[in-house]
Amino acid sequence: MFFGGRSPEHDVSIVTGLQALNAIDQQKFDAFPVYISPNGNWLCGDLLWDRDNYLPQDSTIEKLDSVTLDVCPNVEGTGRLLRRKRRSFLRTPEPIEFDVALLAFHGLFGEDGRIQGLFEIANVPYTGMRLSASSVCMDKAATKRALAGTGISVLPSVIIRRPPSGFFPTLSDIERQLSNMSFPAIVKPVHLGSSIGVAKASSLEEVRASLPAIFRLDEEALIEPFVQNMVEYNIAVRSEDSEIQTSAIEQPKSAEDLLDFKAKYLSTGGDKTGRKLPGTSSEGMLSLTRTINPELSPGTSAKIREWARICFSVVNGSGAPRIDFLSDGRSGDIWLNEVNPCPGSLGFFLWEAAEKPLLFTTFLTSLIDEAIRLHRAAQLPQDPTQVEARLFKHP
């Protein structure tokens, strides 16, 4: 189980990772945590099962194994290793073997294709969306471009890039780029999730004032019209037996215009550990801030599900991404907002409330089985260089 990472969403990843770690089928899998700290240190050890040990202090770190991923690919499909960093010159510590990487990263350096690329290089089976799909879906602007021509409605948007120096573009430059934008508008990072950095702006000056907070974490900001009478709908998608399945629909609740980071992740129901017992039904991290399976017109429900299936298919989806929609509650207009390749809590509560309920433990098993299947299908011959393309003598 891999989680944490160098991301603004690091802490949310810990919660998701521990929830999954405690829900995995212990009869089938011998799971263990691999935690990546904010400074990029990879750590293993039994102490990482306990939420009280996060973020690990120096005294805790001394009791953990610092490891690195062996990126030398093994085409035979065995020998995937985490190598313990040498603590003594007297002996080389034994490596830690594993079969599949179950990923619970959110945001940068984990959900955006970069960690997926590392596991691809190392030839390690991993859960969730593949490298290219992760990269596209974590880029809100790229997602809009990928969906062009599919019939899925998205809001018009403008991208403002971080200046070569400083965090403040000139007001005249912003005015030029937003000449066709109406106010109020929403300003948000292109590559972050969990509502981090999202702001509502009623003027060019407010747009400019909101940019420094975004540019500290992201190189690009996306500006799009604010949806009046806004209602949000989220749905998860996965593939089963070559058929695209959709989960329950959730409607986030908030007294504010936007559901902010703390409302999402600090209003957790259940016990204070974030633990999830295997095979039990739970409403997950958002139990106080959402309605599951809200009353919707048949047309709205059908559109959300159909657009989610199309989006999943367009990016050649895998795993169980959550696809978020915005709607004008008065007019009924609806737009696809963004795709979350690895949603908080892996979105398990949406599958437990689906038309055909899928409990968390079974859901995790399906992700692992898919990871092994996709990895097997992607294998190349031991020497993939075609005979006619060989410029040197091959063994």
Summary of the structure (lengths in Angstrom):
residues: 395
radius of gyration: 22.1
end to end distance: 37.7
largest distance: 72.2
contacts: 1234
relative contact order: 0.15
helix: 31%
strand: 20%
